Amino acid sequence: MSAEIQYQGHFIERLHAVWGEGFLSPGGPQEVCEIVRGLDLTGKSVLDIGFGTAGPATVLARDLGASRVVGVYIEEPLHRRGYCEGRESR
């Protein structure tokens, strides 16, 4: 596996400008809601695989009531960035 970082800071900023703060791909909060449509996440713990910069995890907790969202991503800079934008880190 290459040690090259796929998402450089300037690239992340461009993706956020296009797709919305915290999102690296199309759809934004509406897409997150569509993916989990029909599920009651209130008070539940959710595993977010492909955490990115925490946009979807924020929607799951803030808007859909998940009590805990654990984010997993393979690139440390993205993982750190999600936490640096006001999210709790453990």
C-alpha positions as CSV (number, residue, x, y, z in Angstrom):
1,M,0.0,0.0,0.0
2,S,1.3,3.4,-0.9
3,A,2.2,6.0,1.7
4,E,1.0,8.7,-0.6
5,I,-1.8,10.9,0.8
6,Q,-4.8,10.8,-1.6
7,Y,-6.6,13.9,-0.1
8,Q,-4.4,16.9,0.2
9,G,-5.7,20.0,2.0
10,H,-6.4,22.0,-1.1
11,F,-8.3,19.1,-2.7
12,I,-10.4,18.6,0.4
13,E,-11.3,22.3,0.4
14,R,-12.4,22.1,-3.3
15,L,-14.5,19.0,-2.5
16,H,-16.2,20.8,0.4
17,A,-16.9,23.8,-1.8
18,V,-18.6,21.6,-4.4
19,W,-20.4,19.0,-2.2
20,G,-20.8,20.9,1.2
21,E,-18.7,21.2,4.3
22,G,-17.7,17.8,5.6
23,F,-18.6,16.0,2.4
24,L,-16.2,14.5,-0.1
25,S,-18.8,13.2,-2.6
26,P,-22.2,14.3,-4.0
27,G,-25.4,14.1,-2.1
28,G,-24.8,15.9,1.2
29,P,-27.2,15.6,4.1
30,Q,-30.1,14.6,1.8
31,E,-28.2,11.6,0.6
32,V,-27.3,10.5,4.1
33,C,-31.0,10.7,5.1
34,E,-32.0,8.7,2.0
35,I,-29.5,6.0,2.7
36,V,-30.9,5.4,6.2
37,R,-34.5,6.1,5.3
38,G,-36.9,4.0,7.4
39,L,-34.4,3.4,10.2
40,D,-34.8,4.9,13.6
41,L,-31.3,5.9,14.8
42,T,-32.5,7.7,17.9
43,G,-30.2,6.7,20.8
44,K,-28.3,4.1,18.7
45,S,-24.6,3.7,18.0
46,V,-23.6,3.9,14.4
47,L,-20.4,2.8,12.6
48,D,-19.6,5.1,9.7
49,I,-17.1,3.3,7.4
50,G,-15.5,5.8,5.0
51,F,-15.8,8.6,7.6
52,G,-14.1,11.2,5.3
53,T,-14.2,14.6,7.0
54,A,-17.2,13.7,9.2
55,G,-20.1,15.3,7.2
56,P,-22.2,12.2,7.1
57,A,-21.4,11.3,10.8
58,T,-22.5,14.8,11.8
59,V,-25.8,14.3,10.0
60,L,-26.3,10.9,11.7
61,A,-25.8,12.4,15.1
62,R,-27.1,15.9,14.9
63,D,-30.1,15.5,12.5
64,L,-31.0,11.8,12.9
65,G,-30.5,11.3,16.6
66,A,-27.7,8.7,16.8
67,S,-26.2,8.9,20.3
68,R,-22.8,7.8,19.1
69,V,-21.1,7.7,15.7
70,V,-17.8,5.9,15.3
71,G,-16.0,6.9,12.2
72,V,-13.4,4.7,10.4
73,Y,-11.2,5.9,7.5
74,I,-7.9,4.7,6.1
75,E,-6.2,8.1,5.7
76,E,-5.1,9.7,8.9
77,P,-5.2,13.3,7.6
78,L,-8.9,13.0,6.8
79,H,-9.7,11.4,10.2
80,R,-7.8,14.2,12.0
81,R,-9.5,16.8,9.9
82,G,-13.0,15.5,10.8
83,Y,-12.2,16.0,14.4
84,C,-10.5,19.4,14.0
85,E,-13.8,20.8,12.6
86,G,-15.4,20.7,16.0
87,R,-16.1,17.1,16.5
88,E,-15.1,15.1,19.6
89,S,-12.1,12.8,19.4
90,R,-11.2,9.8,21.5
